[in-house]
Amino acid sequence: MLDNSFLIAMYVFVLALFAGFEVITKVPPTLHTPLMSGANAISGIALVGALIVSGPMGLTLPTAVGLIAIILATINVVGGFMVTDRMLQMFRKEKKRDQ
Amino acid sequence: MSDMTFTMTDGISAVYLITIILFIYGLHLMNSPATARNGNRLASVGMLIAIVATLLDAGIVNYTLIATGIIIGSIIGASFARAIQMTAMPQAVAIFNGLGGGASGLIAISEFMRLNEAPDTFTMTLSITIVLSILIGIVTLSGSLVAFGKLQGIVSGRPIQFPLHRWISLLFVILIAAVGSSLVITPNETVFFVLIAACLALGILLVIPIGGADMPVVISLLNSYSGLAAAAAGFVLENTVLIVAGSLVGAAGLILTRIMTKAMNRSLRNVMFGGVGGTSESKDISEGDAREPAREVTAEDAAVGLAYADTVIFVPGYGLAVAQAQHQIKQLANLLESRGVQVKYAIHPVAGRMPGHMNVLLAEADVAYDKLFDLEQINSDFSQTDVTVVVGANDVVNPAARETVGSPIYGMPILNVDHSKSVLFLKRSMNPGFAGVDNELFYKDNTMMLFGDAKDSLNKLVQAVSEED
């Protein structure tokens, strides 16, 4: 039963990898740093998992570990998206007037 | 978690689908600088949706603890993101990679502890995914911290290798495999902590022998691992949004890793275990005796060539980032353009310490991105260029990569600056680049060397060019 759902999870994993390859191959080199930090913010999705393991009531060892995971993942998510935005707002095209 | 009502689970899964769509579309918008900012925003909205949906889960009731974690994390994350300098972006990405990986590893640790309270709840699949998740997550954490230390200058940027390094690393791999298998068969708390400690050690052992100029590869690889760690945690929790988002990031990191190793003409294996650039540092200086000395010039001499050129290409390297001279290069470019000189920038894929490092620095200095050109785009332009100004780069313009069979950098794609009519090197000294290979280009007739800190030299050039008639 669990193995069946594991297999489905594998399908999802592999297909998402291919989707990732397709989408990201098209990113130009000039955006590689923002791509990296943006993708990194997305890997902060671990926050969802951290919320799940911290979910049960009370401060037990598992939820305490979960709390640390929440803090780390939130830094990753908030910092990652903000710093990416800071970088991307600096990218501009040459204004048409001169040259 | 399987005793939840079906409707709630279904509802949350449906919302996760929206998140996944926003992530993929957001990454898709990253394919142009014009739309990338919106892409990043869409992805952050997707993240927010996933978090809110998860909090609606009936099994999540520990609100005080969760709020505490989110508030602390948000404050630290936001202040870090505001304070960090653009020149320190490689360090920032390294630390974020580590945090993401660490969070994923901790999820698996927490899940192990919870299940271990009633050991018969473990299944084989679950145990395997927990072990893998801890392995990837914790290696990412400690490896990223070492990478951060190297980039920040806390740990030496030179490759650090001690006797039997590879054998010790291998020993740890075997230890982790053994401990991991034993945990899958019988969960045991002590063995579990051995696993965590061994994974921490392995991350350090893997990154510490890698030198500074190979950092673009290491950061890309750790970026990929941080994604795979999230995906592995997704397997542990059977959570689709973690699996999909994690593997998207895993794919992104792998693509960047591949681009970086190709740009250095090295295999990943060679970067990880080659330890390039620590040994032969000064032997080539004596070899230089036999040939013409390099021609050292003053800023005033160099300025004449620049001021009366028709076309100038700037080639920035890591030295530009170290000197934080991105604004000065832009100032010089503005001055030249106002005199009618056509200015372009040539960016080698591995210039700097992470993919796209130079592009971000120049963007900060307000250089338009359509003036920045990749290797393939610009290499044919050098032969029609009057002056190529190399600022703090070396190996990526060394003709030995094209001509000297047997050179450590032979076969690496380089910018053909030697084809231009003249070359001006802004360098701190005659020292060879990271690979420890002497650069013949320094000694050519049409090459000028302007020694000094990149920022000072550029300032002097600005001064001297503005004094030309």
Interface residues (C-beta under 8 A of the other chain):
Chain A: L2 D3 S5 F6 A9 V12 F13 V14 A16 L17 F18 A19 G20 F21 V23 I24 T25 K26 V27 P28 P29 T30 L31 H32 T33 P34 L35 M36 S37 G38 A39 N40 A41 I42 S43 G44 I45 A46 L47 V48 G49 A50 L51 I52 V53 S54 G55 P56 M57 G58 L59 T60 L61 P62 T63 V65 G66 L67 I68 A69 I70 I71 L72 A73 T74 I75 N76 V77 V78 G79 G80 F81 M82 V83 T84 D85 R86 M87 L88 Q89 M90 F91 R92 K93 E94 K95 D98 Q99
Chain B: M1 F23 I24 G26 L27 H28 M30 N31 S32 P33 A34 A36 R37 G39 N40 R41 A43 S44 M47 A50 I51 T54 L55 D57 G59 I60 V61 N62 L65 I66 T68 G69 I70 I72 G73 S74 I76 G77 A78 F80 A81 R82 I84 M86 M89 A92 V93 F96 N97 L99 G100 G102 A103 S104 L106 I107 I109 S110 E111 M113 R114 T123 T125 L126 T129 I219 S220 N223 S226 G227 A229 A230 A231 A233 G234 F235 V236 L237 E238 N239 T240 V241 L242 I243 V244 A245 G246 S247 L248 V249 G250 A251 A252 G253 L254 I255 L256 I259 E337 I347 P349 M354 P355 G356 H357 N359 V360 A363 E364 D366 A368 Y369 D370 K371 L372 D374
